[in-house]
Amino acid sequence: MSVFFRGEELIAMAVEYEESGYSLYASAAENAAIPDLHALFRELADQEKKHKQTFLRMAVDLPQAFRDKKTVGEEEQGYIRALVESAVWPTDAANIQKAVRAGNKQDVLAYAIGFEKDTMLFFHALLDTVGDSQKILLRAILAEEKTHLRRLTDLKKQNDE
């Protein structure tokens, strides 16, 4: 049996990823001993916050064809949260320490790029779990994630020079 996600669920997953990413980067910023890395983690956390707002705006503009009359219940929200937390953005102490141990900007950016790639792989895998109308929404989410990945890649190239 196939599992199908509604538009609201896809947006909720995207928002969860951004919230988890924000928590990870904000915690890493607090624990970063090197001022340069503290600033970079802070910037990455701020980007996650802005990205969350983009997805929330998408939810407001969600066409009726992508909606379902019933709201997402507590059980479904718990499922989405568990799926997201276990899939890509665990914010446990070990991951925060990995980020903090990154010795320079290049390491931090490589770490962030890896997370963005994993996020994109997760949403790409969901293409098989949605109906045709939700594929449009999912591709919009993927397009947003691509812009974030491009920005991080550009930052890494600038720091390579």
C-alpha positions in Angstrom: 0.0 0.0 0.0 1.3 3.4 -0.9 1.6 6.2 1.6 0.4 9.6 0.3 1.1 12.9 2.0 -1.1 15.9 1.8 0.3 19.4 0.9 0.0 20.5 4.5 2.1 17.5 5.6 4.8 18.2 3.1 5.0 21.8 4.3 5.0 20.6 7.9 8.0 18.4 7.1 9.9 21.2 5.4 9.2 23.5 8.4 10.4 20.8 10.8 13.6 20.5 8.9 14.2 24.2 9.1 13.4 24.3 12.9 15.7 21.4 13.6 18.5 23.0 11.4 18.0 26.3 13.3 18.3 24.5 16.7 21.4 22.6 15.6 23.2 25.8 14.2 22.1 28.0 17.1 23.5 25.4 19.6 26.7 25.1 17.7 27.0 28.9 17.6 26.7 29.0 21.4 29.4 26.3 21.8 31.8 27.6 19.2 35.0 28.8 20.7 36.4 30.5 17.6 34.6 33.8 16.9 34.7 33.3 13.1 32.9 30.0 13.5 30.4 31.4 16.0 29.5 34.1 13.4 29.2 31.5 10.6 26.9 29.2 12.7 24.8 32.2 13.7 24.4 33.1 10.0 23.5 29.5 9.1 20.9 29.5 11.9 19.4 32.8 10.6 19.2 31.3 7.1 17.2 28.4 8.5 14.8 30.8 10.2 14.3 32.7 6.9 13.8 29.4 5.1 11.1 28.4 7.6 9.3 31.7 6.8 9.4 30.9 3.1 7.8 27.5 3.7 5.2 29.1 6.0 4.3 31.5 3.2 4.0 28.6 0.8 1.5 27.0 3.3 -0.7 30.2 3.3 -0.6 30.2 -0.6 -1.3 26.5 -0.9 -3.9 26.0 -3.6 -7.1 24.3 -2.5 -6.2 21.3 -4.8 -3.3 20.5 -2.5 -5.3 20.7 0.7 -7.4 18.2 2.5 -10.5 19.3 4.5 -9.3 17.6 7.7 -6.5 19.2 9.7 -3.3 17.3 10.6 -3.9 15.7 14.0 -1.6 15.2 16.9 -0.8 11.6 15.9 0.1 12.7 12.3 2.2 15.6 13.6 4.1 13.2 15.9 4.7 10.9 12.9 6.0 13.7 10.8 8.2 15.0 13.6 9.6 11.5 14.2 10.2 11.0 10.5 12.0 14.3 10.1 14.1 14.0 13.3 15.3 10.5 12.5 15.9 11.1 8.8 18.2 14.0 8.5 18.3 16.7 11.3 18.9 15.0 14.6 19.9 17.7 17.0 21.4 15.5 19.7 24.6 16.5 21.5 26.8 14.3 19.3 25.8 16.2 16.1 26.2 19.5 17.8 29.7 18.5 18.9 30.5 17.3 15.4 29.6 20.7 14.1 31.5 22.5 16.8 34.6 20.4 16.3 34.8 21.6 12.7 38.1 23.4 12.8 37.5 26.1 10.2 34.9 27.7 8.0 35.5 25.2 5.2 34.7 22.3 7.6 31.6 24.0 8.8 30.4 24.7 5.3 31.1 21.2 4.2 29.1 19.9 7.2 26.2 22.3 6.3 26.3 21.3 2.6 26.1 17.6 3.6 23.0 18.3 5.7 21.4 20.2 2.8 22.1 17.4 0.4 20.6 14.9 2.8 17.5 17.1 3.1 17.2 17.2 -0.6 17.5 13.5 -0.9 14.8 13.0 1.7 12.4 15.3 -0.1 13.3 13.8 -3.5 12.5 10.3 -2.1 9.1 11.6 -1.1 8.2 12.2 -4.8 7.1 8.5 -4.8 4.8 9.0 -1.9 2.7 11.9 -3.2 -0.1 12.3 -5.8 0.5 14.3 -9.0 -0.9 17.5 -7.6 1.5 17.3 -4.6 4.5 16.7 -6.8 4.2 20.3 -7.9 4.4 21.4 -4.2 7.2 19.0 -3.4 9.2 20.3 -6.4 8.7 23.8 -5.1 10.1 22.7 -1.7 13.1 21.1 -3.5 13.7 24.3 -5.5 13.9 26.3 -2.2 16.4 23.7 -0.8 18.5 24.0 -3.9 18.8 27.8 -3.4 20.1 27.1 0.1 22.6 24.5 -1.1 23.8 26.9 -3.9 24.3 29.7 -1.3 26.4 27.4 0.9 28.3 26.1 -2.1 29.1 29.7 -3.2 30.2 30.6 0.4 32.5 27.6 0.4 34.0 28.5 -3.0 34.6 32.1 -1.8 36.4 30.8 1.3 38.5 28.5 -0.9 40.0 31.5 -2.6 
